[in-house]
Amino acid sequence: MAPKKKEVHMQRVTRSQKKRSGDDLVMSRDAPPSKKPLSTTATAASKQSSSTAEALSLLELAGITLIPLNPELLPPDSHSLYSSLSKISSAGSKTIPVNICAHISTKFDPVLDDQILRDYHLSNEAALQELDLLREIVDEAVRCQCEEVLDADWNCTVQSPLFNIAFKDLASTLKVRARNITGATIVPEYVPRMLKTGEPLQSHKVDFCLALEPERTIMDFIDEHHLQSINQTIYNPLRTRPIAMTIETKSQTPHTTGTPQLAIWAYAWFSRIAQIAPNAHTPAMPLLRIVGHEWYVLWAWKDSESPLRMTVTSDLALGHTRNLHGVYKILASLRRLVKWIEEVFQPWAAERFQ
């Protein structure tokens, strides 16, 4: 348990501190539009790729190591989750509810027997209502791609509705919800810094998180230790709600886009927990990366022998929003992540914050 002393005042972040664009650690999203002629798609992609590569290099200099995803290298508390998500992402995963198979199977895209989920948690009527909502989301996702809309449009019309559907009517009594946190900023003292110079990294905002609803024990822990926030941010909705996962979304851009923001938020979260619960074991944190239609999961964990270092994996594809088959994979993956929160993260939080 953390020592009972008043917490050092967290530095507040003003609204003038803008969200950084993409993975760029220098340019602001709110910078004035360029007066130069529009570049070609190839040139823009090349510049974005270069910016992403630079951001990833800076992570390494800040003690954040990126490695290929190898289940044998994952911490033991992630093995079960990895196995489940890997099965869901495979071609023969049982993710299509038996209630609606006849409504989505077509001559050119049939539902195969090994894809049918026979013990779906919804009634026939509720499953058909869910199907109607998912069709609308697929239509919106196709529109977003065709119109080349900004991230905010994807978030409002595709990502948020999918989160709401995934977490609705689950048998679990766990109180968790997806929150849009594009306005939340990390408290500066928890931002990772260059190991040699001490200079902080600067791009540290994400789009969503999955957070537990506050419980009495957590509220008491916050009051007893005079904490401004249980998390690495003083954004008001997250002050009393432990963050279980962070989520970064991007429109169609290069393949690694989103990883730097996720890594920085994860590092800051581990740093905050180390401050309020010294020497506590922390579970590896799954992170969601969404790029256009594609959804991915990756993992981050702190080095137990070197508190300034953290490891982040490459990602595992979960599903996509191009068609209903891909969307049902996303739903199954999100529901499995909620089960991880219920079985691993929530008990860990209940033990640490008491």
Phi, psi and omega in degrees: 000146183291152177296146184274081177221154183292134184289142174299136184302126177285136179290125179283152182247126183278163180293345180286346178280111191273157175285134182284152183273128177054226179260007183292128180267008182235307187285140179266143177297334183264015178292153180301146179298145180291144177270358179285156178300150179299136178278164177288163179301320181296317180294317179297318180296321180296317180295318179296319179297319179296318179297319179296316180299320179296317180297318179295323178295322179293327177301316179301319180291340179265010177089013180255111184263128177260129181231156174297146180290114178229113184303333180290340180265351178290147174301150183306327182288359178252353187297313182296317179297315179301313182301316181295313182292325178296320178294318180299321184283346182287164185297327185259026183286145180272090184235350181268115182301137181300331182298333189239007184305315183295339184272346182238347181286130179232170180301321184265348179218066185286155172271117181275159184300323182282002176259353188275127176264112191268350180240052182293148186279352181257151174291169179303314181296315181293323179294323178290323176295319177297319179302317179300318179294321180292325176299320179296321180294318177300316178299318180294321179296319178296319178298315180302319179292314183295322182272356181052052184285168178282168182305321184300325179293314175304315183298317184285321189258346182237299186296307183301313177300323179294318177300316181299317180293317184298323186262004181273139172061028175283151179292335181299141176269002181296134179263097180222145177212156175276132181239134174282118185235034180298342179267357184273140179234144178289138172299130189309324185293345181259356178290133179298148182237156175299131185298326184272322186256340183079004181286131183283150169287157191243338183268102188215056170232147178232177187263316183224167166212159168257123185228144176287144171288147186295142175245163184301321181296322179290318178300318179295320179299316180298315181293317184297324183257010175055046182271142171281331182202148175280341185253185181274008179225151175256017172303123195306314181298342183257002182297324184244008184243104182300131179280123178264332181206147171247153188223129177241134180241146177218154169283183186297104180219181184305157194299331181266000184301134179106334182297316181302316179298316180297318181297318181294318179294319179296315179301315181296322179295314178299321180295319179296315180297320179298331181283318185267344177223071184303141177068009179281137172291135177241135180291153173300141184257122172286144181232143179253133177237122182241123180234103183061237179286336193271136177245135182226157171235143173222170183234149175226143175209153182272144177287117184295334182266347180220096188298343180270000184243148180217150178248138177231134180270165165288181192249165176248127179290134182256316184177190182206169182250024178284330179207176185293326178303314180292324181292321178294331174295319178298314179302314180298320180294315180297320180291327175291324177294324176296322177298321176297318179299318181292320186271331185244303189288312184298315176297323177298313181296320181297325180285321185282324186256067178218000000 
